[in-house]
Amino acid sequence: MMENGVAAGKSLPNEDRARKTTYDDRFIATAGNLFQKLVNWRRDFHRHPEVGWTEFRTAAIIAAELSALGFAVRAGREVVEPGARTGVPHPDSMLAAKKRALQLGAEPAWVEKLEDGLTGVVGVWETGRPGPTVAFRFDIDALPIREADTATHVPYRQGYASRIDGVMHACGHDGHAAIGLGLATWIAEGVDGLTGTVKLIFQPAEEGSRGAKAMVAAGILDEVDYLLSGHIGLMATRQNQVVCGVTDFFASLKWDVRFDGVAAHAGFAPHEGRNALLAAATAAVQLHAIARHSSGVSRINVGRLEGGESRNAIASHALLQLELRATTNEVLGYLETEAGRIIHAAAQMYGVHAEITLVGESIAAPCDPALLDIVEACARDEELATNVVRTLPFNASEDITYMMEAVQKRGSLATYMLFGTELAAGHHNAAFDFREETMPLAVNLYGRVLKRISAKT
């Protein structure tokens, strides 16, 4: 059974080793000193998870920490373009999340800056020396999942499980946020040799691919020369493995489809009705029958279907929630056309109306070989890294690709890394958990890459 290192009374790898006063070893020493802070941040975020566009407490704490460290902090409308968001919750949900954040101790000034659920934060560090602009992105949102409450689940057993009913960090974004603050602390300590500008981007609403595009639209990446991001776990389940970049990002579309028909008595006058539920059910079956395209891998999934009022009434409404994914933007375009055709054909068959709402999207983007070279060299120098892999296929979607595309269009470089960790259960599972020793590895590696890029200028 997996245990987190601190809770189990274990030490960091190499923590008791006699320290050398070498450049390389300084990274390990720094991350070791930060370890308890990383754990504290991660567990605090884990106790208080917030879903996309409602991360008022999480973002306010991050902003306050960055400000205290000496970063110039931009937040809210400064870093998120409201009109570019998708999948925005109902205003009542955002208001409730805002009130809860204040009740849980978030600084009111920062919460107000995040008005209307514009919960992005960017910390900017100017070194005062000419050099590149290097950006690191960290996602911060949780999932609408009820966390496991069994004795085998470490967060529950040790008292830092979610305190928000029906919401949990089931993907590791609590760790990502902590890693970002750890990197900020390392930078603020006054690391010798850094040049140019560092941007730490804390992104809301990654789940459902809803947040990155709105931050790109706000212009936060306009002058970035290097962009790095990463994820704990996923296909990197070997503890302290480093994957320098990924291939096969899936482009994706997330749709909510509303079918509206006509209610009628199912026995007395069924001919007067127009059955929205049957139209939705027909669409659900036929969507999965879309012919696969020869130019790339694709995925189709109807994840939710609901509708109707009662067993003896013709259903006047139905809701279908689905996603389309493909390894290329072109194949996704094919799926989009076919899915739209099938949905409207099913609606026409039953004489109802169908309305498609886009609630999330992402694109495909490559990792740059030149940046992979830098990351790989740094990873092979990192003592905490037990295994280094240049690339693995991602075979999933992540809206970091919008940020990657934005910098790559300017001739700049981007990559998306994986930090290996043992998992108690798979991502998006109620029993998800990761080893906290993984966080210092990520801080170390980001720090090494930042130093290496600075040294190149």
Secondary structure, 3 states (H helix, E strand, C coil): CCCCCCCCCCCCCCCCCCCCCCHHHHHHHHHHHHHHHHHHHHHHHHHCCCCCCCCHHHHHHHHHHHHHHCCEEEEHHHCCCHHHCCCCCCHHHHHHHHHHHHHCCCCHHHHHHCHHHCCCEEEEEECCCCCCEEEEEEECCCECCCCCCCCCCHHHHCCCCCCCCCCECCCCHHHHHHHHHHHHHHHHCCCCCCCCEEEEEEECCCCCCCCHHHHHHCCCCCCCCEEEEEEECCCCCCCCEEEEEEEEECEEEEEEEEEECECCECCCCHHHCECHHHHHHHHHHHHCCCCCCCCCCEEEEEEEEEECCCCCECCCEEEEEEEEEECCHHHHHHHHHHHHHHHHHHHHHCCCEEEEEEEEEECCCCCCHHHHHHHHHHHHHCCCCCEEEEEEEEEECCCHHHHHHHHHCCCCEEEEEEECCCECCCCCCCCCCECCCHHHHHHHHHHHHHHHHHHCC
